[in-house]
Amino acid sequence: MSVFSGLTSGVNAVRPGRTTMPNFDVAIVITVVALLLFGLLMVYSASIALADGHRYQSYGRFYFASRHGLFICAGLLCSAFVMGIPMQVWQKFAVPLFLLSLVLLLIVLVPGVGREVNGARRWLPLGPLNFQPSELMKITILLYAADYTVRKQEHMQSFFRGFLPMSFALAAVGIVLLLEPDLGAFMVIVAIAVGILFMGGINGKLFSSLLAILFGSFLALIWISPWRRGRLFAYLDPWNPDNAYGSAYQLSHSLIALGRGEWFGVGLGASVEKLHYLPEAHTDFIVAVIGEELGFVGLMCLIGLFVFLVWRGFDIGRQSIAMERIFNGLVAQGVALWFGVQTFINVGVCVGLLPTKGLTLPLVSYGGSGIVMNLCAVALLLRVDYENRNMMRGKRT
C-alpha cells in the first residue's frame, strides 16, 4: 500500500464494536479548507475594483481571484508531496535546505536577477510568476532550528556550543533580509527560531539575553532608518493630517474600514474602502476588508479558526514530545508558532495595535509563495500527526 493510500485509509472506517482512529486530524483539514475557501472569496471581494484603476486596468475582475485559486492548487500539490515524506528524511536534509534558502536569498540581491517592487528587492522572477525566497526560509529555518535543538540537546545550557552557532545562523539570515529589505519576514523567522530554542530547553539566562539583544536590535533598526522612524511616529498619531495622508495612510483607512463594519458588517462585497481608498486591500490589509464587510463578529470567527489551528499544532507537538520524537514535536509547535505570530502581527497592524508592517494573513491573503509555503507547513503538521497516530497503533512510519 502506498504512502498516500495509507494516509487516507481508515478515515470513517468502522469495525464491529469499535471505531477506527482516522489517520490524520480531520479537524485541522476542515479548518484549513475553510480558511482557504474564505480567503478565496475575500480576495475576490477585495480585488474586484482594482480592474477599474489605472495600475490594473488591463486586468479583469477575476484576475487576482483566479490566480489565487491557481496558487492554492499549486500549494495543495506541493503539500501532498511534503506529507508523503517521513519526518526523519526532513530532519536529514534540514541543514542543506536551510543553506539552499540562504543562497536563494543572496541571489535575490544580485542586480538584474532579483525583482524590485516598491523599493524592495524580494522576488525571483520565474516567467509569469515571482518566487519569494523569504517564504521558503520560514519553513527551512523551522526544520533547521528543530534539528539543531535535537543535535545540540546536551549543550543547550552552553553559550558557545548551544547558543552561539544558532545566533550566527540567525544573524546571516537577518543581514540578507535587511538588505532586501524585509524586516517583517525577519521578525517572523526570528520568532520561529527563538521559539523553538525556548521550547527545546535553552538556558533561561541565555534566552533572556537573546530576547534583549533582538529587541534592542529591532529598535536600533527602526531608529537609524528615517523611513521606519517616520512610520513609527505616524502609527502613534495616525489621525494627524500630515500622517493620515502620508505614512499612516494605510492604517487610517484600515481603521475607517473596521469602524464602518461595526458588529455585523456592511455586507459581503459592500466594502467602500476597497474602492481604491485602502492600498493592498487583498494582501496585507485583507483583515480590514473582512472587518468592514462582516463586522466584528465575522472577524472574531476568523480569528477563532486560527486560534484552533495554533492550539492543535501545539497539542500535536506535545504528543510527539511525549513519544520521545523531539524533532517532530518541535516542527509541529514551530508551525503553530509561525501561524500564530504572523496572524497576530497582521491583525495587530490592521487594528492599529502594531506599527504598519508588510505581512500577509496566512492561508487567507492573496499571494503565491506565501500560500504555497503555508500549505506545505500544514502538510508538515499533518505528517507529524500521522506519524503520532501510527505510533499509537504500533505501526512503523
N, C-alpha and C positions, 0 to 999 in steps of 0.2 A: 504493500500500500504506500502511495507517495506521501510526501510531507503535507501537501495541500489537502489531499483527501483525509489525512489524519487530523488536520486542523478543523475540518468541518464535520467529521463523523462524530456521532454521539450527541449532537445537539437535538434536544427534544426526544432522544431515543428512550424508550421505556421498556424495562424488563418486568416480568411478572413480579409484583410485590415491591418494586423499588424503581426510583427514577435515576437515570444515569446523569452524572455531572457533565455539563457542557464542556467542550474542550477549550473554550475561550470565554471571556467576560462579555456576555450578551449586552449587559447594561452599558458598558463602555462603547460598544459598537453602535447601539441605538443613540447614545448621546452624541457621538461624533457625526453620525449620519444626520441627526437633527441640526447640529451646528453647520454642517456643510450645506444642507438644503436651505436653511435660514440665511446663511451667508450669501448663497447664490441669488436668493430673492432680494436681499437688501443691496447687493452690488448692482443688480439691475435697477432697483428703485433709485439708488444714489447716483447712478451714472447716466440715467436716461436723458437728462437735459444737456449733457456735455456735447452731444452732436449739434446742438444749436449754437455753440460758442465758436469763436474764431480758431482756437487751437485745435479742436477736434471736429471741425466742420466736414471733413472728408469721411468721418466715421458714421456708421449707422447707430441707431438707438440700442441695438443688441450687441454692439461691438465688444464692450467690456464684459457683459454677462456671458456671451458665447465663449470668449477667451478664458474667462474664469472657469466655465464648465469644462473646457479642454484641460486646463491646469489641474482640476480636480480628478479628471480621468487619468491624466499622467501620474498624479500623485497616488492614485489607487493602484495603478500598475506597479509603480516603484515600491509601494508599501507591501504588495503581495510578494515581491522579490525579497524584501527585507525580512518579512515574517517567516519566510521559508529557510532562513539561515540560522543555525543554532547559535546561542549566545556565546559559547566557547570560541566559535570562529570570529565573532565580532571582537572578543577580548584579544585574540591572537593578532588581529590586524588593527588594533586601536591606535598604536603608535604610528604605523605607516599612513593610516587615514588622516591622522592629525597633521603629519608633515605634509601630506598632499594638499590639505586645505590651506596650510600656511603658504605653500608655494603658489597656489591659485590666488590668494590674497595679494601676494607680491606681484604676480603677473598683472593684476588689475591696475597697478600703479605705473606700468610701463606706458609711456606716451604712444598713442596710436593703437594701443591694444585695448586697454580699459575704456569703457564708455563713460563720459561725464554728463551728468544731468543736474541742473540747478547748482553748479559749482562743486558737486561731489562726484568722485570717480569710484563707483562701487560695483560696476557691472562688467561682465564679459559678454560681448555680442556673439550670439550663436545663430546666425541667419536672421530670421524674423523675431527671434526671442532674445532675451537678456538673462544671463545667469548671474546670481548674486552669491559669490563665494562665502560671504559672512553668514548666510543662512546654513550652508553646509558646515561651517565651523561650529555652529551651535550643537550639531549632532556629534561631530568628531571630538570636540572638547569634552562633551559629556562622556563619550566612550573612553577617551584618554584619561580623564580625571578618575573615573571609576576603576580603570585598570591600574593607574598609578597608585591609588589608595590601597588596592589589594596587594600589589607588589611591594609597597613600602609600609605595610601594616606594622611591622616591627619597629619602624623608625618614625612613626607619626608624631612622637614626642620630641624628636630631634630637629633642631633648627637647620643644620647643614645637610642632613640626609633625608629629612622628611619635608621640610618647609621650603628650603631654598630652590631645589630643582623645579618645583611647580611654579614658584614665583617667577623664575626666568622664562618659563613657557608662557605664562600669562603676560609678562612684560613684552615678549616678542609679538604676541598677538595684538596687544594693546598699541604698540608703536605703529604697526602696519595699519590697523583700523583707524587710528587717529590721523594718519597721513591721508586717508581717503577723502574727507573724514567721516567716521560713522560712530559717534560716541554712544548712540542708543544701542547698537548691536554689541559694542564692547561692554556696556553695563549688564546686558543680559548674559553674555558669555562669562563675565566675572562672577555673576550671581550663581550660575550653574556650577562653575568650577569650585568656588569657595564653599558653596552649599554642600557639594559632595565631599569636600575635605572635612567639613564640620561633621557631617553625618558619618564619615569614616573614622572619626575619633582623633582628629588633630588636637595637639596640645592647646588647652584653653587660652593660655597667655599668648601663644603664637597666633592663634586665631584672632584674638582681640587686637594684637599688633597689626595683623594683616588688614583688618577692617579699618583701623585708624589710618593706616598708610593709604588705603584705597580711597577713603573718604576725603583725606587731605589732598590726594592727587586729583580727584574729580573737582574739588573746589578750586584748586590751582588752575586746572584746565579751563574752567569757566571764567576765572578772573583774568587770566592773561589773554583771553580772546575777546576783543571788543564786541564781536557779533554775539557770542554766547552770553557775555555780561549784559548786553542790551536786552536780550530775550529774557534773562532772569529778572531784570528790573521791570520789564514790561509785564511779566507774569505777576509780579507783586501789585501792579496797578493797571490792570487791563482796560479799565474804563477811562483812563486819561486820554483825551483826544489824540495826543501825539502817539500814544501806544495803540489805541484802538484802530487807527488807520495805518499802523506800522507793524512793529514786531509782534504785537498782540492781536493782530487782525484775525488769525485763525481761532485763537482762544475766545475772543469776544463773540464771534459768530457761532462758535460751538456752544457757548453759554446761552446765547439767544435761542438757538435751536432747542436746547434742553428745556429752557424756560417755556417755550411755546408748547412743548409736549405735555406739560403738567402731569396729571396722574395717568391718563389713558391714551394720550397722544392725539394728533390731529387726523389720524387715519393713514393706513398704508398707501404710500405713493403721494401723499398730500404735503410733503415737506416743502417749505419755501426756501430754506437756507441752501438746499442743494441746487437751487436755480442760479448758479454762478456767484453766490454770495460766499459760501464756505468752500475754500480750496481743499483738494484731496478728500472730498466727501466720501468717496468709495474706497479709500485706502486707510490712511492714518486716523481720519475723523468719522469713520462709519458709525461709531457709537453715538455721535451727535445726531445723525440722521435717524438712527434707531430710536433714540430718546424722543426726538420730535414726532415721529410717526406713530410710535407705540407707547410713548409715555414712560413714566417712572416704573409702572408695573411691568411693562414689557421688558425694560432694561434689567429689572431685578430678576426676571425669569431667565434672561440670557446669562447673567452673572451666576445664577444658581446652577446652570448647566456646567459652567466652568469650575465652580466650587466642587461639584460632584466628581468631575473628571480628575481634578487635582487630588481630592481625597482618595479616590480609587487607586491612583498612581502610588501614593504614599503607602496605602494599605497593601497593595501587591508587592511593593518593595519590602515592607515589613515581613510579609510571609516568606519571601526569598531569603532574607537575612536569617529568619528563624530556622530555615532549612540549611543554613550554612552556605548558601550561594550568594556570597557577598557582592560579587561583581553584578550579578543580575539585579539584586536588590538596590544597589546604588544607581544603576542605569534607570530602573523604574522610578525611583524617587527623584532622579535628575530630570527626567521628562516632566514629572509633576511640578517640580520647581521651575523649570523653564516656562511651562504654560502659565503657572501661577504668577511669576514675576512679570512676564511680558503682558499678560492680561491686566495686572494691577497698574503697570506703567501706562498702557494705552488708555484704559478707562480713567486713570488718575489725571492724565493730560487733558482728556476731553471734558472732564468736570471741573477743571481748574485746581485740582489738588496738587499737581506736579507741573513744573515748567514744560513748555512745549518741546517735544522730542519725537522724531520720526520713527515710530514703531507701529506695526500693524497689529490688529487683533487676531490671534491665532485661529485658524480654521474658518474665519469669517470674512476678513478683509480681502479685497482684490489683491492678487499678487501671484506670480509664477513660482519663483524659487521658494518663497515663503510657504505657500500652500503645499507644495510637494514635500518639503522638509518636515512640515508639521505632520503630514500623514505618515511619513517614514518614522517619525518619533512615536506616533501612536502605534505603528506596527511593532516597534521595539517593545513597547509596553505590553502589547498583546502577546508577543513572543515570550516575554518573561512570565506572564500569567499562564500561558500554555505549558511551559516547562514546569511551573509550580504544580499545575494540576496533574501532569504526568507523574511527577514525583509522588504525589499523594495517592496515585493509583499503583505505584510501584513499577512504573514503566521507565525505560531509558529514553533520553531525549537526544 
